[in-house]
């Protein structure tokens, strides 16, 4: 495990010295959080100035959402809906994008810069190499996501909570998602990106292939918006279990690929 | 000791190694020479456990390819490119690899200091590797492979692209007298001169097979081939050529009357030349000089590694 830390520490040092990568990593989260907060702010402002539109809006919503909001007034329902509909899947894009930026360079970047052979001649076990490569994007992406969540909480609470007697954001689903689902989702994303990086011939192709990983998240956004509630108290435990299994499978596949050798021609 | 037995490796339809076998005894420097694509780098990659052979076995100090960690602990490998992390400083780079090689902090510091001094890099420890010259990069890579003081070194073109001064330093540091008795070295090179200087034994590799093997002197004897001898004369006469036609062991006799030169080819210039000179002097020739062309091994190497001519099959004998 120590060696995995050495690998991650070396790569963090390299990232810190790459102005563009570091810049994008630091710029992306405020842009994403800011976008979400502003969307909700404008949305709230619109309905607060157009109260007659609220009924029309609520009647157009999938019934699954409205049923889950029993006990709220119409204004309160309108206020919490967007954050429940697109909030979590939108937020999952943050760890996905951050890990993608770092991981596409993982094995593919080392191969391009002719450093991979050097690393592979060091006495490393497969799991040490895989863990080292996974920790590199995992920890910064998780940290940035949680910090972003802190800012999101501050922003959204300011917009939403005045309309309620007790704070409604972040709720249990958001907290569970952020502190259980996000780490598991991120681990799976990172492992999948590492497998791609192992097989991709260049950083460019690894980056292109990593884009495919955003499809499930976009799909989740679409499903959530259409009323197929994915992120709710009842579905979340199943999602967490599914992600755990996916992560275990990807880790096993990663070990297999590293055992076969990442230098063998594809 | 390094033992390679009947190793085959294919990349798609291309055969990289075709039944390669060789043995490098402990403490010896073994040279693998051959043209590009002959299989030298593939051999070294297989020995490091970076790629697997399709067939055959490899042993490094008793460890087989199914024990990659043992192999990597015993081997220091320099493969084609120096493989440096450009954004790290020299000290960060070496410390990283020292820790991967399980040297604790104080041992790592001590060893790095020794190597930096040995390779004359101590003034560059805080510089980033991306700013290093090619020679410095190669020296940094050499420091890396020596960090854990491995008993076996695998060096793929260790002096490629280096200027003669740095080449000499690299040669002295790695293959110099201090280390010769301690380390088993497999070095691949294009450079016959380098091979002749540092290697105890040399194998010429061609198309993934050993085409010839032995010490420098053995190879000279084995493959020396013909050497061209050129005599510069005070005056060239047709009768001189006739005189040489009677000598056994000569061929390709050419007389250049205008250039006042007489040349011939022979396997044994040391035996033949005195007789030739005596005969010519007997016929009144004034001999200005006798030149023996090229090194015989170089010619043999070029011949052995040349693509075979379809019109002259079997001209090159492969052992």
Interface residues (C-beta under 8 A of the other chain):
Chain A: X2 X3 X6 X7 X10 X13 X14 X17 X18 X113 X114 X115 X116 X117 X118 X119 X120 X121 X122 X123 X124 X125 X261 X263 X264 X265
Chain B: X11 X12 X45 X48 X50 X51 X52 X69 X72 X73 X75 X77 X79 X80 X81 X82 X83 X84 X85 X86 X87 X88 X92 X96 X97 X99 X100 X101 X102 X128 X141 X144
